[in-house]
């Protein structure tokens, strides 16, 4: 079984998403950052506006538009603390 990350996406007032993931991609003020299991600990400031993409086991992906906040990577997993987070809906196919 592949290693997974425990991910929590939290906005000011509520927990938005929590679960296991294969990868997290977020845009920070330093550029886009991809986090895989075993990533070194870090703290990054999220770009405002930015997007956080969470790749789930099995290939599905969830995405959120975020405003402000931080991304923290530790041995326990990834925590995204955003001022606000709204789900990104897939563009309708034509």
PDB file of N, CA, C and O in Angstrom:
ATOM      1  N   UNK A   1       0.850  -1.190   0.000  1.00  0.00           N
ATOM      2  CA  UNK A   1       0.000   0.000   0.000  1.00  0.00           C
ATOM      3  C   UNK A   1       0.887   1.243   0.000  1.00  0.00           C
ATOM      4  O   UNK A   1       1.862   1.313   0.749  1.00  0.00           O
ATOM      5  N   UNK A   2       0.556   2.205  -0.824  1.00  0.00           N
ATOM      6  CA  UNK A   2       1.331   3.436  -0.928  1.00  0.00           C
ATOM      7  C   UNK A   2       1.164   4.268   0.345  1.00  0.00           C
ATOM      8  O   UNK A   2       0.118   4.248   0.993  1.00  0.00           O
ATOM      9  N   UNK A   3       2.223   4.994   0.677  1.00  0.00           N
ATOM     10  CA  UNK A   3       2.135   5.902   1.818  1.00  0.00           C
ATOM     11  C   UNK A   3       1.125   6.989   1.522  1.00  0.00           C
ATOM     12  O   UNK A   3       0.924   7.370   0.369  1.00  0.00           O
ATOM     13  N   UNK A   4       0.485   7.488   2.581  1.00  0.00           N
ATOM     14  CA  UNK A   4      -0.477   8.561   2.421  1.00  0.00           C
ATOM     15  C   UNK A   4      -0.194   9.668   3.416  1.00  0.00           C
ATOM     16  O   UNK A   4       0.502   9.476   4.414  1.00  0.00           O
ATOM     17  N   UNK A   5      -0.751  10.828   3.121  1.00  0.00           N
ATOM     18  CA  UNK A   5      -0.660  11.995   3.997  1.00  0.00           C
ATOM     19  C   UNK A   5      -1.988  12.167   4.706  1.00  0.00           C
ATOM     20  O   UNK A   5      -3.041  11.930   4.116  1.00  0.00           O
ATOM     21  N   UNK A   6      -1.953  12.574   5.958  1.00  0.00           N
ATOM     22  CA  UNK A   6      -3.197  13.013   6.605  1.00  0.00           C
ATOM     23  C   UNK A   6      -3.295  14.513   6.349  1.00  0.00           C
ATOM     24  O   UNK A   6      -2.372  15.266   6.663  1.00  0.00           O
ATOM     25  N   UNK A   7      -4.416  14.940   5.779  1.00  0.00           N
ATOM     26  CA  UNK A   7      -4.573  16.333   5.370  1.00  0.00           C
ATOM     27  C   UNK A   7      -5.772  16.951   6.080  1.00  0.00           C
ATOM     28  O   UNK A   7      -6.830  16.330   6.183  1.00  0.00           O
ATOM     29  N   UNK A   8      -5.602  18.165   6.563  1.00  0.00           N
ATOM     30  CA  UNK A   8      -6.710  18.940   7.120  1.00  0.00           C
ATOM     31  C   UNK A   8      -6.691  20.317   6.472  1.00  0.00           C
ATOM     32  O   UNK A   8      -5.674  21.012   6.470  1.00  0.00           O
ATOM     33  N   UNK A   9      -7.850  20.695   5.921  1.00  0.00           N
ATOM     34  CA  UNK A   9      -8.038  22.036   5.360  1.00  0.00           C
ATOM     35  C   UNK A   9      -9.012  22.754   6.278  1.00  0.00           C
ATOM     36  O   UNK A   9     -10.167  22.350   6.412  1.00  0.00           O
ATOM     37  N   UNK A  10      -8.538  23.819   6.907  1.00  0.00           N
ATOM     38  CA  UNK A  10      -9.309  24.512   7.926  1.00  0.00           C
ATOM     39  C   UNK A  10      -9.425  25.983   7.556  1.00  0.00           C
ATOM     40  O   UNK A  10      -8.430  26.635   7.238  1.00  0.00           O
ATOM     41  N   UNK A  11     -10.655  26.503   7.602  1.00  0.00           N
ATOM     42  CA  UNK A  11     -10.868  27.943   7.423  1.00  0.00           C
ATOM     43  C   UNK A  11     -11.081  28.540   8.814  1.00  0.00           C
ATOM     44  O   UNK A  11     -11.128  27.811   9.805  1.00  0.00           O
ATOM     45  N   UNK A  12     -11.207  29.842   8.884  1.00  0.00           N
ATOM     46  CA  UNK A  12     -11.290  30.531  10.168  1.00  0.00           C
ATOM     47  C   UNK A  12     -12.390  29.937  11.061  1.00  0.00           C
ATOM     48  O   UNK A  12     -12.175  29.739  12.257  1.00  0.00           O
ATOM     49  N   UNK A  13     -13.545  29.659  10.495  1.00  0.00           N
ATOM     50  CA  UNK A  13     -14.688  29.242  11.306  1.00  0.00           C
ATOM     51  C   UNK A  13     -14.946  27.749  11.355  1.00  0.00           C
ATOM     52  O   UNK A  13     -15.704  27.292  12.210  1.00  0.00           O
ATOM     53  N   UNK A  14     -14.326  26.952  10.442  1.00  0.00           N
ATOM     54  CA  UNK A  14     -14.719  25.550  10.377  1.00  0.00           C
ATOM     55  C   UNK A  14     -13.675  24.686   9.677  1.00  0.00           C
ATOM     56  O   UNK A  14     -12.839  25.176   8.918  1.00  0.00           O
ATOM     57  N   UNK A  15     -13.749  23.382   9.955  1.00  0.00           N
ATOM     58  CA  UNK A  15     -12.926  22.414   9.224  1.00  0.00           C
ATOM     59  C   UNK A  15     -13.622  22.175   7.887  1.00  0.00           C
ATOM     60  O   UNK A  15     -14.796  21.805   7.860  1.00  0.00           O
ATOM     61  N   UNK A  16     -12.914  22.380   6.784  1.00  0.00           N
ATOM     62  CA  UNK A  16     -13.486  22.266   5.454  1.00  0.00           C
ATOM     63  C   UNK A  16     -13.354  20.848   4.910  1.00  0.00           C
ATOM     64  O   UNK A  16     -14.302  20.302   4.346  1.00  0.00           O
ATOM     65  N   UNK A  17     -12.180  20.257   5.081  1.00  0.00           N
ATOM     66  CA  UNK A  17     -11.933  18.915   4.541  1.00  0.00           C
ATOM     67  C   UNK A  17     -10.880  18.240   5.386  1.00  0.00           C
ATOM     68  O   UNK A  17      -9.930  18.879   5.837  1.00  0.00           O
ATOM     69  N   UNK A  18     -11.048  16.934   5.604  1.00  0.00           N
ATOM     70  CA  UNK A  18     -10.069  16.176   6.358  1.00  0.00           C
ATOM     71  C   UNK A  18     -10.059  14.753   5.829  1.00  0.00           C
ATOM     72  O   UNK A  18     -11.116  14.181   5.563  1.00  0.00           O
ATOM     73  N   UNK A  19      -8.873  14.177   5.674  1.00  0.00           N
ATOM     74  CA  UNK A  19      -8.806  12.805   5.210  1.00  0.00           C
ATOM     75  C   UNK A  19      -7.408  12.432   4.770  1.00  0.00           C
ATOM     76  O   UNK A  19      -6.446  13.164   5.002  1.00  0.00           O
ATOM     77  N   UNK A  20      -7.314  11.274   4.129  1.00  0.00           N
ATOM     78  CA  UNK A  20      -6.041  10.764   3.646  1.00  0.00           C
ATOM     79  C   UNK A  20      -5.861  11.146   2.180  1.00  0.00           C
ATOM     80  O   UNK A  20      -6.823  11.158   1.412  1.00  0.00           O
ATOM     81  N   UNK A  21      -4.633  11.456   1.800  1.00  0.00           N
ATOM     82  CA  UNK A  21      -4.343  11.878   0.434  1.00  0.00           C
ATOM     83  C   UNK A  21      -2.987  11.346  -0.001  1.00  0.00           C
ATOM     84  O   UNK A  21      -2.134  11.016   0.823  1.00  0.00           O
ATOM     85  N   UNK A  22      -2.807  11.272  -1.318  1.00  0.00           N
ATOM     86  CA  UNK A  22      -1.512  10.871  -1.872  1.00  0.00           C
ATOM     87  C   UNK A  22      -0.592  12.069  -2.054  1.00  0.00           C
ATOM     88  O   UNK A  22       0.630  11.942  -1.984  1.00  0.00           O
ATOM     89  N   UNK A  23      -1.198  13.249  -2.291  1.00  0.00           N
ATOM     90  CA  UNK A  23      -0.402  14.443  -2.587  1.00  0.00           C
ATOM     91  C   UNK A  23      -1.249  15.689  -2.359  1.00  0.00           C
ATOM     92  O   UNK A  23      -2.467  15.670  -2.538  1.00  0.00           O
ATOM     93  N   UNK A  24      -0.592  16.764  -1.965  1.00  0.00           N
ATOM     94  CA  UNK A  24      -1.237  18.068  -1.835  1.00  0.00           C
ATOM     95  C   UNK A  24      -0.425  19.060  -2.657  1.00  0.00           C
ATOM     96  O   UNK A  24       0.801  19.106  -2.558  1.00  0.00           O
ATOM     97  N   UNK A  25      -1.123  19.855  -3.474  1.00  0.00           N
ATOM     98  CA  UNK A  25      -0.470  20.903  -4.254  1.00  0.00           C
ATOM     99  C   UNK A  25      -1.095  22.231  -3.843  1.00  0.00           C
ATOM    100  O   UNK A  25      -2.317  22.375  -3.840  1.00  0.00           O
ATOM    101  N   UNK A  26      -0.256  23.192  -3.498  1.00  0.00           N
ATOM    102  CA  UNK A  26      -0.749  24.509  -3.084  1.00  0.00           C
ATOM    103  C   UNK A  26       0.134  25.589  -3.681  1.00  0.00           C
ATOM    104  O   UNK A  26       1.334  25.392  -3.873  1.00  0.00           O
ATOM    105  N   UNK A  27      -0.474  26.738  -3.975  1.00  0.00           N
ATOM    106  CA  UNK A  27       0.305  27.880  -4.453  1.00  0.00           C
ATOM    107  C   UNK A  27       0.638  28.759  -3.252  1.00  0.00           C
ATOM    108  O   UNK A  27      -0.242  29.252  -2.546  1.00  0.00           O
ATOM    109  N   UNK A  28       1.942  28.936  -3.048  1.00  0.00           N
ATOM    110  CA  UNK A  28       2.390  29.784  -1.945  1.00  0.00           C
ATOM    111  C   UNK A  28       2.981  31.062  -2.525  1.00  0.00           C
ATOM    112  O   UNK A  28       3.083  31.216  -3.742  1.00  0.00           O
ATOM    113  N   UNK A  29       3.366  31.967  -1.646  1.00  0.00           N
ATOM    114  CA  UNK A  29       3.990  33.212  -2.104  1.00  0.00           C
ATOM    115  C   UNK A  29       5.336  32.936  -2.754  1.00  0.00           C
ATOM    116  O   UNK A  29       5.858  33.792  -3.468  1.00  0.00           O
ATOM    117  N   UNK A  30       5.915  31.745  -2.519  1.00  0.00           N
ATOM    118  CA  UNK A  30       7.197  31.366  -3.120  1.00  0.00           C
ATOM    119  C   UNK A  30       7.014  30.582  -4.421  1.00  0.00           C
ATOM    120  O   UNK A  30       7.995  30.278  -5.098  1.00  0.00           O
ATOM    121  N   UNK A  31       5.779  30.255  -4.774  1.00  0.00           N
ATOM    122  CA  UNK A  31       5.507  29.462  -5.968  1.00  0.00           C
ATOM    123  C   UNK A  31       4.671  28.232  -5.632  1.00  0.00           C
ATOM    124  O   UNK A  31       4.282  28.032  -4.481  1.00  0.00           O
ATOM    125  N   UNK A  32       4.396  27.405  -6.649  1.00  0.00           N
ATOM    126  CA  UNK A  32       3.580  26.221  -6.426  1.00  0.00           C
ATOM    127  C   UNK A  32       4.404  25.145  -5.720  1.00  0.00           C
ATOM    128  O   UNK A  32       5.580  24.948  -6.025  1.00  0.00           O
ATOM    129  N   UNK A  33       3.779  24.463  -4.785  1.00  0.00           N
ATOM    130  CA  UNK A  33       4.461  23.503  -3.943  1.00  0.00           C
ATOM    131  C   UNK A  33       3.687  22.195  -3.942  1.00  0.00           C
ATOM    132  O   UNK A  33       2.476  22.191  -3.724  1.00  0.00           O
ATOM    133  N   UNK A  34       4.376  21.083  -4.184  1.00  0.00           N
ATOM    134  CA  UNK A  34       3.758  19.765  -4.113  1.00  0.00           C
ATOM    135  C   UNK A  34       4.289  19.026  -2.899  1.00  0.00           C
ATOM    136  O   UNK A  34       5.498  19.004  -2.665  1.00  0.00           O
ATOM    137  N   UNK A  35       3.402  18.422  -2.128  1.00  0.00           N
ATOM    138  CA  UNK A  35       3.793  17.719  -0.910  1.00  0.00           C
ATOM    139  C   UNK A  35       3.397  16.248  -1.035  1.00  0.00           C
ATOM    140  O   UNK A  35       2.229  15.920  -1.246  1.00  0.00           O
ATOM    141  N   UNK A  36       4.393  15.372  -0.900  1.00  0.00           N
ATOM    142  CA  UNK A  36       4.187  13.922  -0.920  1.00  0.00           C
ATOM    143  C   UNK A  36       4.486  13.374   0.471  1.00  0.00           C
ATOM    144  O   UNK A  36       5.112  14.058   1.280  1.00  0.00           O
ATOM    145  N   UNK A  37       4.042  12.138   0.763  1.00  0.00           N
ATOM    146  CA  UNK A  37       4.385  11.544   2.057  1.00  0.00           C
ATOM    147  C   UNK A  37       5.898  11.570   2.275  1.00  0.00           C
ATOM    148  O   UNK A  37       6.665  11.327   1.344  1.00  0.00           O
ATOM    149  N   UNK A  38       6.327  11.865   3.502  1.00  0.00           N
ATOM    150  CA  UNK A  38       7.748  11.916   3.817  1.00  0.00           C
ATOM    151  C   UNK A  38       8.392  13.264   3.546  1.00  0.00           C
ATOM    152  O   UNK A  38       9.603  13.408   3.713  1.00  0.00           O
ATOM    153  N   UNK A  39       7.608  14.257   3.130  1.00  0.00           N
ATOM    154  CA  UNK A  39       8.144  15.601   2.848  1.00  0.00           C
ATOM    155  C   UNK A  39       8.740  16.198   4.118  1.00  0.00           C
ATOM    156  O   UNK A  39       8.234  15.980   5.219  1.00  0.00           O
ATOM    157  N   UNK A  40       9.802  16.940   3.950  1.00  0.00           N
ATOM    158  CA  UNK A  40      10.413  17.627   5.093  1.00  0.00           C
ATOM    159  C   UNK A  40       9.438  18.637   5.685  1.00  0.00           C
ATOM    160  O   UNK A  40       8.647  19.231   4.951  1.00  0.00           O
ATOM    161  N   UNK A  41       9.482  18.842   7.002  1.00  0.00           N
ATOM    162  CA  UNK A  41       8.607  19.835   7.628  1.00  0.00           C
ATOM    163  C   UNK A  41       8.846  21.222   7.035  1.00  0.00           C
ATOM    164  O   UNK A  41       9.982  21.596   6.744  1.00  0.00           O
ATOM    165  N   UNK A  42       7.775  21.971   6.863  1.00  0.00           N
ATOM    166  CA  UNK A  42       7.895  23.349   6.386  1.00  0.00           C
ATOM    167  C   UNK A  42       6.650  24.140   6.725  1.00  0.00           C
ATOM    168  O   UNK A  42       5.606  23.577   7.052  1.00  0.00           O
ATOM    169  N   UNK A  43       6.774  25.439   6.644  1.00  0.00           N
ATOM    170  CA  UNK A  43       5.653  26.350   6.831  1.00  0.00           C
ATOM    171  C   UNK A  43       5.701  27.325   5.668  1.00  0.00           C
ATOM    172  O   UNK A  43       6.722  27.979   5.453  1.00  0.00           O
ATOM    173  N   UNK A  44       4.613  27.435   4.913  1.00  0.00           N
ATOM    174  CA  UNK A  44       4.569  28.339   3.768  1.00  0.00           C
ATOM    175  C   UNK A  44       3.346  29.232   3.825  1.00  0.00           C
ATOM    176  O   UNK A  44       2.288  28.824   4.306  1.00  0.00           O
ATOM    177  N   UNK A  45       3.494  30.447   3.334  1.00  0.00           N
ATOM    178  CA  UNK A  45       2.368  31.374   3.267  1.00  0.00           C
ATOM    179  C   UNK A  45       1.637  31.148   1.954  1.00  0.00           C
ATOM    180  O   UNK A  45       2.252  31.153   0.888  1.00  0.00           O
ATOM    181  N   UNK A  46       0.305  30.948   2.032  1.00  0.00           N
ATOM    182  CA  UNK A  46      -0.485  30.714   0.822  1.00  0.00           C
ATOM    183  C   UNK A  46      -0.594  31.984   0.002  1.00  0.00           C
ATOM    184  O   UNK A  46      -0.705  33.081   0.549  1.00  0.00           O
ATOM    185  N   UNK A  47      -0.563  31.830  -1.319  1.00  0.00           N
ATOM    186  CA  UNK A  47      -0.794  32.959  -2.214  1.00  0.00           C
ATOM    187  C   UNK A  47      -2.250  33.400  -2.034  1.00  0.00           C
ATOM    188  O   UNK A  47      -3.113  32.584  -1.712  1.00  0.00           O
ATOM    189  N   UNK A  48      -2.511  34.662  -2.238  1.00  0.00           N
ATOM    190  CA  UNK A  48      -3.857  35.204  -2.053  1.00  0.00           C
ATOM    191  C   UNK A  48      -4.256  35.994  -3.288  1.00  0.00           C
ATOM    192  O   UNK A  48      -3.718  37.083  -3.488  1.00  0.00           O
ATOM    193  N   UNK A  49      -5.171  35.513  -4.135  1.00  0.00           N
ATOM    194  CA  UNK A  49      -5.870  34.232  -3.978  1.00  0.00           C
ATOM    195  C   UNK A  49      -4.996  33.082  -4.438  1.00  0.00           C
ATOM    196  O   UNK A  49      -4.025  33.277  -5.168  1.00  0.00           O
ATOM    197  N   UNK A  50      -5.348  31.889  -4.007  1.00  0.00           N
ATOM    198  CA  UNK A  50      -4.602  30.702  -4.388  1.00  0.00           C
ATOM    199  C   UNK A  50      -5.527  29.507  -4.498  1.00  0.00           C
ATOM    200  O   UNK A  50      -6.742  29.623  -4.341  1.00  0.00           O
ATOM    201  N   UNK A  51      -4.936  28.364  -4.769  1.00  0.00           N
ATOM    202  CA  UNK A  51      -5.715  27.142  -4.881  1.00  0.00           C
ATOM    203  C   UNK A  51      -4.963  26.013  -4.192  1.00  0.00           C
ATOM    204  O   UNK A  51      -3.735  25.940  -4.253  1.00  0.00           O
ATOM    205  N   UNK A  52      -5.708  25.142  -3.541  1.00  0.00           N
ATOM    206  CA  UNK A  52      -5.159  23.944  -2.921  1.00  0.00           C
ATOM    207  C   UNK A  52      -5.821  22.747  -3.590  1.00  0.00           C
ATOM    208  O   UNK A  52      -7.047  22.650  -3.648  1.00  0.00           O
ATOM    209  N   UNK A  53      -4.974  21.819  -4.106  1.00  0.00           N
ATOM    210  CA  UNK A  53      -5.492  20.605  -4.747  1.00  0.00           C
ATOM    211  C   UNK A  53      -5.037  19.408  -3.928  1.00  0.00           C
ATOM    212  O   UNK A  53      -3.864  19.284  -3.577  1.00  0.00           O
ATOM    213  N   UNK A  54      -5.987  18.533  -3.630  1.00  0.00           N
ATOM    214  CA  UNK A  54      -5.713  17.356  -2.823  1.00  0.00           C
ATOM    215  C   UNK A  54      -5.980  16.131  -3.682  1.00  0.00           C
ATOM    216  O   UNK A  54      -7.115  15.879  -4.087  1.00  0.00           O
ATOM    217  N   UNK A  55      -4.911  15.360  -3.961  1.00  0.00           N
ATOM    218  CA  UNK A  55      -5.057  14.144  -4.766  1.00  0.00           C
ATOM    219  C   UNK A  55      -5.358  12.989  -3.831  1.00  0.00           C
ATOM    220  O   UNK A  55      -4.562  12.660  -2.951  1.00  0.00           O
ATOM    221  N   UNK A  56      -6.524  12.372  -4.035  1.00  0.00           N
ATOM    222  CA  UNK A  56      -6.977  11.294  -3.170  1.00  0.00           C
ATOM    223  C   UNK A  56      -6.488   9.948  -3.680  1.00  0.00           C
ATOM    224  O   UNK A  56      -6.183   9.804  -4.864  1.00  0.00           O
ATOM    225  N   UNK A  57      -6.410   8.961  -2.793  1.00  0.00           N
ATOM    226  CA  UNK A  57      -6.083   7.608  -3.252  1.00  0.00           C
ATOM    227  C   UNK A  57      -7.105   7.183  -4.310  1.00  0.00           C
ATOM    228  O   UNK A  57      -8.303   7.412  -4.145  1.00  0.00           O
ATOM    229  N   UNK A  58      -6.640   6.575  -5.375  1.00  0.00           N
ATOM    230  CA  UNK A  58      -7.553   6.173  -6.442  1.00  0.00           C
ATOM    231  C   UNK A  58      -7.618   7.184  -7.569  1.00  0.00           C
ATOM    232  O   UNK A  58      -8.281   6.946  -8.579  1.00  0.00           O
ATOM    233  N   UNK A  59      -6.929   8.328  -7.408  1.00  0.00           N
ATOM    234  CA  UNK A  59      -6.825   9.275  -8.512  1.00  0.00           C
ATOM    235  C   UNK A  59      -7.784  10.445  -8.495  1.00  0.00           C
ATOM    236  O   UNK A  59      -7.577  11.404  -9.237  1.00  0.00           O
ATOM    237  N   UNK A  60      -8.832  10.407  -7.673  1.00  0.00           N
ATOM    238  CA  UNK A  60      -9.755  11.543  -7.613  1.00  0.00           C
ATOM    239  C   UNK A  60      -9.034  12.742  -6.999  1.00  0.00           C
ATOM    240  O   UNK A  60      -8.075  12.578  -6.246  1.00  0.00           O
ATOM    241  N   UNK A  61      -9.500  13.938  -7.324  1.00  0.00           N
ATOM    242  CA  UNK A  61      -8.869  15.149  -6.808  1.00  0.00           C
ATOM    243  C   UNK A  61      -9.948  16.109  -6.341  1.00  0.00           C
ATOM    244  O   UNK A  61     -10.983  16.251  -6.993  1.00  0.00           O
ATOM    245  N   UNK A  62      -9.710  16.772  -5.206  1.00  0.00           N
ATOM    246  CA  UNK A  62     -10.588  17.840  -4.748  1.00  0.00           C
ATOM    247  C   UNK A  62      -9.775  19.128  -4.745  1.00  0.00           C
ATOM    248  O   UNK A  62      -8.593  19.124  -4.402  1.00  0.00           O
ATOM    249  N   UNK A  63     -10.413  20.226  -5.128  1.00  0.00           N
ATOM    250  CA  UNK A  63      -9.724  21.515  -5.222  1.00  0.00           C
ATOM    251  C   UNK A  63     -10.524  22.586  -4.496  1.00  0.00           C
ATOM    252  O   UNK A  63     -11.755  22.574  -4.493  1.00  0.00           O
ATOM    253  N   UNK A  64      -9.799  23.508  -3.884  1.00  0.00           N
ATOM    254  CA  UNK A  64     -10.421  24.621  -3.169  1.00  0.00           C
ATOM    255  C   UNK A  64      -9.697  25.910  -3.524  1.00  0.00           C
ATOM    256  O   UNK A  64      -8.469  25.948  -3.601  1.00  0.00           O
ATOM    257  N   UNK A  65     -10.474  26.962  -3.738  1.00  0.00           N
ATOM    258  CA  UNK A  65      -9.913  28.308  -3.858  1.00  0.00           C
ATOM    259  C   UNK A  65      -9.748  28.809  -2.430  1.00  0.00           C
ATOM    260  O   UNK A  65     -10.683  28.746  -1.631  1.00  0.00           O
ATOM    261  N   UNK A  66      -8.563  29.303  -2.113  1.00  0.00           N
ATOM    262  CA  UNK A  66      -8.314  29.784  -0.757  1.00  0.00           C
ATOM    263  C   UNK A  66      -7.872  31.241  -0.796  1.00  0.00           C
ATOM    264  O   UNK A  66      -7.285  31.710  -1.771  1.00  0.00           O
ATOM    265  N   UNK A  67      -8.171  31.936   0.288  1.00  0.00           N
ATOM    266  CA  UNK A  67      -7.741  33.327   0.436  1.00  0.00           C
ATOM    267  C   UNK A  67      -6.907  33.409   1.695  1.00  0.00           C
ATOM    268  O   UNK A  67      -7.401  33.158   2.795  1.00  0.00           O
ATOM    269  N   UNK A  68      -5.644  33.760   1.533  1.00  0.00           N
ATOM    270  CA  UNK A  68      -4.770  33.971   2.673  1.00  0.00           C
ATOM    271  C   UNK A  68      -4.565  32.731   3.521  1.00  0.00           C
ATOM    272  O   UNK A  68      -5.311  31.760   3.397  1.00  0.00           O
ATOM    273  N   UNK A  69      -3.570  32.757   4.372  1.00  0.00           N
ATOM    274  CA  UNK A  69      -3.339  31.679   5.307  1.00  0.00           C
ATOM    275  C   UNK A  69      -2.007  31.003   5.104  1.00  0.00           C
ATOM    276  O   UNK A  69      -1.113  31.537   4.448  1.00  0.00           O
ATOM    277  N   UNK A  70      -1.884  29.816   5.678  1.00  0.00           N
ATOM    278  CA  UNK A  70      -0.617  29.104   5.711  1.00  0.00           C
ATOM    279  C   UNK A  70      -0.796  27.628   5.416  1.00  0.00           C
ATOM    280  O   UNK A  70      -1.876  27.066   5.593  1.00  0.00           O
ATOM    281  N   UNK A  71       0.281  27.015   4.964  1.00  0.00           N
ATOM    282  CA  UNK A  71       0.374  25.571   4.757  1.00  0.00           C
ATOM    283  C   UNK A  71       1.464  25.077   5.692  1.00  0.00           C
ATOM    284  O   UNK A  71       2.580  25.597   5.673  1.00  0.00           O
ATOM    285  N   UNK A  72       1.152  24.077   6.511  1.00  0.00           N
ATOM    286  CA  UNK A  72       2.123  23.522   7.441  1.00  0.00           C
ATOM    287  C   UNK A  72       2.291  22.037   7.144  1.00  0.00           C
ATOM    288  O   UNK A  72       1.310  21.297   7.063  1.00  0.00           O
ATOM    289  N   UNK A  73       3.538  21.608   6.982  1.00  0.00           N
ATOM    290  CA  UNK A  73       3.844  20.201   6.766  1.00  0.00           C
ATOM    291  C   UNK A  73       4.630  19.714   7.977  1.00  0.00           C
ATOM    292  O   UNK A  73       5.642  20.310   8.348  1.00  0.00           O
ATOM    293  N   UNK A  74       4.160  18.625   8.595  1.00  0.00           N
ATOM    294  CA  UNK A  74       4.853  18.023   9.739  1.00  0.00           C
ATOM    295  C   UNK A  74       4.848  16.510   9.558  1.00  0.00           C
ATOM    296  O   UNK A  74       4.296  15.995   8.586  1.00  0.00           O
ATOM    297  N   UNK A  75       5.466  15.800  10.501  1.00  0.00           N
ATOM    298  CA  UNK A  75       5.436  14.344  10.424  1.00  0.00           C
ATOM    299  C   UNK A  75       4.017  13.816  10.520  1.00  0.00           C
ATOM    300  O   UNK A  75       3.726  12.730  10.020  1.00  0.00           O
ATOM    301  N   UNK A  76       3.127  14.570  11.158  1.00  0.00           N
ATOM    302  CA  UNK A  76       1.738  14.135  11.310  1.00  0.00           C
ATOM    303  C   UNK A  76       0.930  14.323  10.027  1.00  0.00           C
ATOM    304  O   UNK A  76      -0.121  13.702   9.868  1.00  0.00           O
ATOM    305  N   UNK A  77       1.402  15.169   9.112  1.00  0.00           N
ATOM    306  CA  UNK A  77       0.669  15.390   7.867  1.00  0.00           C
ATOM    307  C   UNK A  77       0.697  16.847   7.439  1.00  0.00           C
ATOM    308  O   UNK A  77       1.619  17.592   7.772  1.00  0.00           O
ATOM    309  N   UNK A  78      -0.325  17.236   6.699  1.00  0.00           N
ATOM    310  CA  UNK A  78      -0.406  18.578   6.126  1.00  0.00           C
ATOM    311  C   UNK A  78      -1.625  19.290   6.704  1.00  0.00           C
ATOM    312  O   UNK A  78      -2.725  18.737   6.723  1.00  0.00           O
ATOM    313  N   UNK A  79      -1.425  20.509   7.170  1.00  0.00           N
ATOM    314  CA  UNK A  79      -2.536  21.339   7.634  1.00  0.00           C
ATOM    315  C   UNK A  79      -2.533  22.611   6.806  1.00  0.00           C
ATOM    316  O   UNK A  79      -1.511  23.287   6.689  1.00  0.00           O
ATOM    317  N   UNK A  80      -3.689  22.933   6.233  1.00  0.00           N
ATOM    318  CA  UNK A  80      -3.867  24.179   5.497  1.00  0.00           C
ATOM    319  C   UNK A  80      -4.792  25.047   6.338  1.00  0.00           C
ATOM    320  O   UNK A  80      -5.944  24.687   6.579  1.00  0.00           O
ATOM    321  N   UNK A  81      -4.281  26.197   6.783  1.00  0.00           N
ATOM    322  CA  UNK A  81      -5.067  27.150   7.560  1.00  0.00           C
ATOM    323  C   UNK A  81      -5.348  28.351   6.667  1.00  0.00           C
ATOM    324  O   UNK A  81      -4.466  29.176   6.432  1.00  0.00           O
ATOM    325  N   UNK A  82      -6.567  28.446   6.175  1.00  0.00           N
ATOM    326  CA  UNK A  82      -6.925  29.510   5.231  1.00  0.00           C
ATOM    327  C   UNK A  82      -7.940  30.453   5.866  1.00  0.00           C
ATOM    328  O   UNK A  82      -8.726  30.060   6.728  1.00  0.00           O
ATOM    329  N   UNK A  83      -7.904  31.716   5.415  1.00  0.00           N
ATOM    330  CA  UNK A  83      -8.921  32.658   5.882  1.00  0.00           C
ATOM    331  C   UNK A  83     -10.287  32.262   5.348  1.00  0.00           C
ATOM    332  O   UNK A  83     -11.294  32.395   6.044  1.00  0.00           O
ATOM    333  N   UNK A  84     -10.323  31.774   4.109  1.00  0.00           N
ATOM    334  CA  UNK A  84     -11.559  31.232   3.542  1.00  0.00           C
ATOM    335  C   UNK A  84     -11.189  30.181   2.517  1.00  0.00           C
ATOM    336  O   UNK A  84     -10.108  30.231   1.929  1.00  0.00           O
ATOM    337  N   UNK A  85     -12.092  29.220   2.300  1.00  0.00           N
ATOM    338  CA  UNK A  85     -11.868  28.156   1.325  1.00  0.00           C
ATOM    339  C   UNK A  85     -13.195  27.769   0.704  1.00  0.00           C
ATOM    340  O   UNK A  85     -14.148  27.450   1.416  1.00  0.00           O
ATOM    341  N   UNK A  86     -13.264  27.794  -0.608  1.00  0.00           N
ATOM    342  CA  UNK A  86     -14.486  27.406  -1.306  1.00  0.00           C
ATOM    343  C   UNK A  86     -14.159  26.348  -2.354  1.00  0.00           C
ATOM    344  O   UNK A  86     -13.159  26.459  -3.063  1.00  0.00           O
ATOM    345  N   UNK A  87     -15.013  25.310  -2.452  1.00  0.00           N
ATOM    346  CA  UNK A  87     -14.745  24.248  -3.427  1.00  0.00           C
ATOM    347  C   UNK A  87     -14.718  24.793  -4.842  1.00  0.00           C
ATOM    348  O   UNK A  87     -15.479  25.698  -5.186  1.00  0.00           O
ATOM    349  N   UNK A  88     -13.843  24.239  -5.653  1.00  0.00           N
ATOM    350  CA  UNK A  88     -13.774  24.571  -7.073  1.00  0.00           C
ATOM    351  C   UNK A  88     -14.650  23.553  -7.799  1.00  0.00           C
ATOM    352  O   UNK A  88     -14.466  22.345  -7.649  1.00  0.00           O
ATOM    353  N   UNK A  89     -15.594  24.046  -8.580  1.00  0.00           N
ATOM    354  CA  UNK A  89     -16.427  23.123  -9.342  1.00  0.00           C
ATOM    355  C   UNK A  89     -15.800  22.904 -10.697  1.00  0.00           C
ATOM    356  O   UNK A  89     -15.233  23.824 -11.287  1.00  0.00           O
ATOM    357  N   UNK A  90     -15.903  21.696 -11.184  1.00  0.00           N
ATOM    358  CA  UNK A  90     -15.334  21.360 -12.494  1.00  0.00           C
ATOM    359  C   UNK A  90     -16.042  22.181 -13.570  1.00  0.00           C
ATOM    360  O   UNK A  90     -17.250  22.406 -13.503  1.00  0.00           O
ATOM    361  N   UNK A  91     -15.276  22.619 -14.556  1.00  0.00           N
ATOM    362  CA  UNK A  91     -15.856  23.370 -15.674  1.00  0.00           C
ATOM    363  C   UNK A  91     -16.770  22.433 -16.460  1.00  0.00           C
ATOM    364  O   UNK A  91     -16.400  21.288 -16.717  1.00  0.00           O
ATOM    365  N   UNK A  92     -17.957  22.902 -16.843  1.00  0.00           N
ATOM    366  CA  UNK A  92     -18.855  22.038 -17.615  1.00  0.00           C
ATOM    367  C   UNK A  92     -18.237  21.684 -18.962  1.00  0.00           C
ATOM    368  O   UNK A  92     -17.601  22.517 -19.609  1.00  0.00           O
ATOM    369  N   UNK A  93     -18.435  20.432 -19.374  1.00  0.00           N
ATOM    370  CA  UNK A  93     -17.904  20.031 -20.681  1.00  0.00           C
ATOM    371  C   UNK A  93     -18.825  20.520 -21.779  1.00  0.00           C
ATOM    372  O   UNK A  93     -20.035  20.631 -21.586  1.00  0.00           O
ATOM    373  N   UNK A  94     -18.246  20.812 -22.927  1.00  0.00           N
ATOM    374  CA  UNK A  94     -19.049  21.344 -24.022  1.00  0.00           C
ATOM    375  C   UNK A  94     -19.312  20.282 -25.038  1.00  0.00           C
ATOM    376  O   UNK A  94     -19.976  20.539 -26.042  1.00  0.00           O
TER     377      UNK A  94
END
